[in-house]
Amino acid sequence: MLVFDAVAKSFFDPGRGEVRAVDGLSATLGDGVTALVGANGAGKSTLLRLVTTLLTPDRGRVLVDGLDTRLQPEAVRARLGYLSTTTRLYPRLTGRELLGYAGGFFLRDRAALAARIAAMAETFDLAAFIDQRIDGMSTGQLQRINLARTLLADPDLLILDEPTTGLDLIAARHVVEAVRAARRPGRLIVIATHVLREVELMADRLLVLRAGRLVFDGAPATLGGGEALEAAVHDLIGSPLVPTTAAAPESQDPPSPPPATPETAR
């Protein structure tokens, strides 16, 4: 279970002073797929980084299975898998070598690790390119390898920050199908996305953010489907769709480094 308890996070911008990226947000999330939607700068990535312990809240608490992300960050990281828009992979490794390196942090038995990699290769349809070097893969192939890396440890909490950004229709469809295949009892998947069709295909629950505040929390179907869903979400976000004051601070966060510890390898 993931709990946001009156969470707030601000950044300082030299030109504007204090900018509230997340502003007193409260919600409790259980099993299933929850989609996080909002305009650029609405606070989506900041909220997810608070969950992953890359950031700490200024006020309030984020709890993962009852563990406070501020007080017990290592225990929290051991329970989650995280894919960000800036996750980098070692370019000179093959896909199989990359998965073996990442998985080696938490699976010491080589046979068990090989079996887990084989299972991920089947889930994400990696057979055709898993033995190619990372620097020779397409964007879609890289994202599927990255998703496999994220799920190697079989985490109960999966955080995906815009996993289909930059992908063509076929590659994005592969990602959507992989996320749907990753559902299981006891697992919460939280996805930040701009693509409302993906929300319809994957999500049981929809959270809409505007300027760091929660403006909708419920089933996507309650807002309609297709164009009706898009129109309803746009009304909630505000028109025109322009970055809010949180955009600049969010973009200033440094990119995530390659896996280097047992926690970041998950």
C-alpha positions in Angstrom: 0.0 0.0 0.0 1.2 3.5 -0.8 0.0 6.4 1.3 0.5 10.2 0.7 -0.3 12.0 3.9 -0.6 15.8 3.3 2.6 15.7 1.3 4.2 19.0 0.2 7.4 19.7 -1.7 8.7 23.1 -2.8 11.7 24.2 -4.8 13.5 27.6 -4.9 13.7 29.3 -8.2 15.9 32.5 -8.4 13.4 34.3 -10.6 10.2 33.3 -8.8 11.1 32.4 -5.3 9.4 29.3 -3.7 7.6 27.1 -6.1 5.2 24.4 -4.8 5.6 21.3 -6.9 3.4 19.1 -4.6 1.0 21.0 -2.4 -0.6 19.1 0.5 -1.6 16.0 -1.4 -3.3 13.1 0.3 -4.3 9.7 -1.2 -4.1 6.0 -0.4 -3.3 3.5 -3.2 -3.7 -0.2 -3.1 -3.3 -3.1 -5.6 -3.8 -2.5 -9.3 -2.7 0.1 -11.8 -3.0 3.8 -11.0 -2.3 6.4 -13.7 -1.0 9.8 -12.8 -1.9 12.5 -15.3 -1.3 16.2 -15.4 0.2 19.0 -17.6 4.0 19.3 -17.7 5.1 20.7 -14.4 2.0 19.6 -12.5 4.1 17.7 -10.0 3.9 14.1 -11.4 7.7 13.4 -11.5 8.3 15.2 -8.2 5.6 13.0 -6.5 7.1 9.8 -7.9 10.6 10.9 -6.8 9.2 11.4 -3.3 8.0 7.7 -3.3 11.4 6.4 -4.5 13.3 8.4 -1.8 15.2 10.5 -4.4 13.5 13.5 -2.8 12.1 13.9 0.8 8.9 15.8 1.5 9.1 19.3 3.2 5.9 18.4 5.0 3.7 15.4 5.4 4.7 11.7 4.9 4.9 9.1 2.2 4.4 5.6 3.4 5.2 2.4 1.5 3.8 -0.6 3.3 3.8 1.4 6.5 7.5 2.5 6.0 8.2 6.2 6.1 10.3 7.1 3.0 12.2 9.8 5.0 13.0 7.6 8.0 13.4 4.2 6.3 14.6 4.9 2.8 16.6 1.7 2.3 13.8 -0.5 3.3 11.5 1.4 1.0 13.8 1.0 -2.0 14.0 -2.7 -1.4 10.3 -2.9 -2.0 10.1 -1.0 -5.3 11.1 -0.9 -8.9 11.6 2.5 -10.6 11.8 3.5 -14.2 12.3 7.2 -14.8 12.5 9.2 -18.0 16.2 9.7 -17.4 17.2 6.1 -16.4 20.5 5.3 -18.2 21.9 1.9 -19.2 25.5 0.8 -19.7 26.0 1.2 -23.5 28.7 -1.5 -23.9 26.8 -4.3 -22.2 24.4 -6.6 -24.0 20.9 -6.7 -22.8 21.5 -10.1 -21.1 24.7 -8.8 -19.5 22.9 -5.7 -18.2 20.1 -7.8 -16.7 22.7 -10.1 -15.2 24.5 -7.2 -13.6 21.4 -5.6 -12.2 19.9 -8.9 -11.0 23.2 -9.9 -9.4 22.6 -7.4 -6.6 19.7 -9.4 -5.2 19.9 -12.9 -6.7 23.3 -14.6 -5.9 22.3 -18.0 -7.3 23.3 -18.0 -11.0 20.8 -20.6 -12.0 17.9 -18.6 -10.3 19.1 -15.4 -11.9 19.3 -17.0 -15.4 15.8 -18.4 -14.9 14.5 -14.9 -13.9 16.1 -13.3 -16.9 14.6 -15.9 -19.2 11.2 -15.2 -17.7 11.6 -11.5 -18.3 12.8 -12.1 -21.9 9.6 -14.0 -22.5 7.4 -11.4 -20.8 8.9 -8.5 -22.8 9.6 -10.4 -26.0 13.4 -9.7 -25.8 14.7 -12.9 -27.6 15.4 -11.1 -30.9 17.8 -8.5 -29.4 18.7 -9.5 -25.8 22.2 -10.4 -26.9 22.8 -7.2 -28.8 24.8 -4.3 -27.2 22.8 -1.6 -25.5 24.3 1.1 -27.7 22.9 -0.6 -30.8 19.3 -0.9 -29.7 16.3 1.1 -30.8 14.5 3.3 -28.3 11.7 0.8 -28.0 14.1 -2.1 -27.4 15.9 -0.1 -24.7 12.7 0.7 -23.0 11.7 -3.0 -22.9 15.1 -4.0 -21.5 14.7 -1.2 -18.9 11.3 -2.5 -17.9 12.7 -6.0 -17.6 15.4 -4.6 -15.4 12.8 -2.8 -13.2 10.8 -6.0 -12.7 13.7 -8.5 -12.1 13.4 -8.3 -8.4 9.6 -8.9 -8.6 8.8 -5.8 -6.6 5.4 -5.2 -5.0 5.5 -1.5 -6.0 6.4 -0.5 -9.5 6.9 3.2 -10.4 6.9 4.1 -14.1 7.5 7.7 -15.1 6.2 8.1 -18.7 7.4 4.7 -19.9 6.2 5.2 -23.5 7.7 8.7 -24.1 9.5 8.8 -27.4 8.3 5.4 -28.6 6.5 4.6 -31.8 3.0 3.1 -31.8 4.3 -0.5 -32.0 6.9 -0.1 -29.3 4.4 1.8 -27.0 2.0 -1.1 -27.5 4.6 -3.5 -26.3 5.1 -1.5 -23.2 1.4 -1.3 -22.5 1.0 -5.1 -22.9 4.0 -5.7 -20.7 2.6 -3.5 -17.9 -0.7 -5.3 -18.1 1.2 -8.6 -17.9 3.0 -7.4 -14.8 -0.3 -7.1 -12.8 -0.6 -9.5 -10.0 -2.3 -9.6 -6.5 -0.3 -7.6 -4.0 1.4 -5.4 -6.6 0.7 -1.7 -7.1 1.8 -0.1 -10.4 1.9 3.7 -10.6 2.3 5.2 -14.1 2.8 8.8 -15.0 1.6 9.4 -18.6 0.3 12.0 -21.0 -1.4 9.4 -23.2 -5.0 9.0 -22.1 -5.6 6.0 -24.4 -3.0 4.2 -22.2 -4.9 5.2 -19.2 -8.0 3.5 -20.6 -6.1 0.4 -21.5 -4.2 -0.1 -18.3 -5.5 1.9 -15.3 -8.0 0.9 -12.7 -7.6 4.3 -11.0 -6.8 7.8 -12.3 -5.2 10.6 -10.3 -5.2 14.0 -12.0 -2.8 16.7 -10.8 -3.0 20.4 -11.3 -0.2 22.7 -9.9 0.8 20.1 -7.4 -2.8 19.4 -6.1 -5.0 16.4 -6.6 -8.1 17.5 -8.6 -9.5 14.0 -9.5 -9.2 10.6 -7.9 -11.4 7.8 -9.3 -12.0 5.2 -12.0 -11.2 6.6 -15.5 -14.6 5.3 -16.7 -16.4 7.7 -14.5 -15.0 10.5 -16.8 -16.1 8.7 -19.9 -14.0 7.1 -22.7 -12.2 8.2 -25.8 -12.8 11.9 -26.6 -15.0 12.3 -23.6 -12.2 11.2 -21.2 -9.7 13.5 -23.0 -12.1 16.5 -22.8 -12.8 15.8 -19.1 -9.2 15.5 -18.1 -8.3 18.7 -20.1 -11.0 20.5 -18.3 -9.6 19.4 -14.9 -6.1 20.3 -15.9 -7.0 23.7 -17.2 -6.9 25.2 -20.7 -4.6 25.9 -22.4 -2.3 23.1 -21.5 0.9 25.0 -20.5 3.6 24.2 -17.9 2.8 25.3 -14.4 5.3 27.0 -12.1 6.6 23.6 -11.0 8.1 22.8 -14.5 11.5 24.4 -14.1 12.4 22.9 -10.7 11.4 19.4 -11.9 13.6 19.7 -14.9 16.5 20.7 -12.7 16.7 17.3 -10.9 19.8 15.4 -12.2 19.3 12.3 -14.3 19.3 9.0 -12.4 22.7 7.2 -12.6 23.1 3.7 -13.9 22.5 0.9 -11.3 25.3 1.0 -8.7 23.7 -0.3 -5.5 21.2 -3.1 -4.6 18.5 -0.5 -4.2 19.0 1.4 -7.4 19.5 -1.8 -9.4 15.9 -2.8 -8.6 
